[in-house]
Amino acid sequence: MTRVRLSVAQRREELLRAAVGQIEARGVAAVRIADVASALGVSNALVLYHFSTKEKLVAEAFAYAAEDDLAHLRKLLGRRTSALRRLRTAVRWYAPTGQAKGWRLWIEGWAAALREPALREVARDLDRQWKAAIIEVVAEGVAAGEFRCPDPVGTALRLTALLDGLAVHMTAYEGTVSRARAREWVDEALARELGVDRAELTTARG
């Protein structure tokens, strides 16, 4: 069967989707250029034409996989509602008990980033974007008098550290922390950081 001729952008996206699937199935260390090529029925040379090394392919695949989640995060935080409501919704969504995708993929990526400079830079940039979005909305809430938070940067660091840590624990040791308990911890941390009662988070749904 004749393959449909794709534009360069379409071909790169197809290769990145395949790479994400292979990383999820095999892990960063085990995945090969040949695995991605085989999944699409193309040659190794074609993959290497678009991504000159496995390291570059993996790094761009992680950035591609994260973009949907980052776009959704920006959408949640950009809603025309209170900062408290936006923060609560975004944190609940991003937590390992929520609907954000790819926790297993990101844990794999964090481990590989210890040895892969290109992947480490991608992961660092994506982490900066997530924290910057949280910092901005916390600062908005403080300016509007919705809550008290003397250190928005520290708040973003502590919240993301909790969420990332819970994700690693719940993914690697499934069943040791219940989803209900994890939600409680996340809500308690957010209320504490913003100087509000947990009851206010309940009324901030949306």
Secondary structure, DSSP 4 states (H G I P E B T S, - for coil): -PPPP--HHHHHHHHHHHHHHHHHHH-TTT--HHHHHHHHT--HHHHHHHSSSHHHHHHHHHHHHHHHHHHHHHHHHTSSS-HHHHHHHHHHHHSTTSS---HHHHHHHHHHHTT-HHHHHHHHHHHHHHHHHHHHHHHHHHHTTSS--S-HHHHHHHHHHHHHHHHHHHHHTTTSS-HHHHHHHHHHHHHHHHT--HHHHHTT--
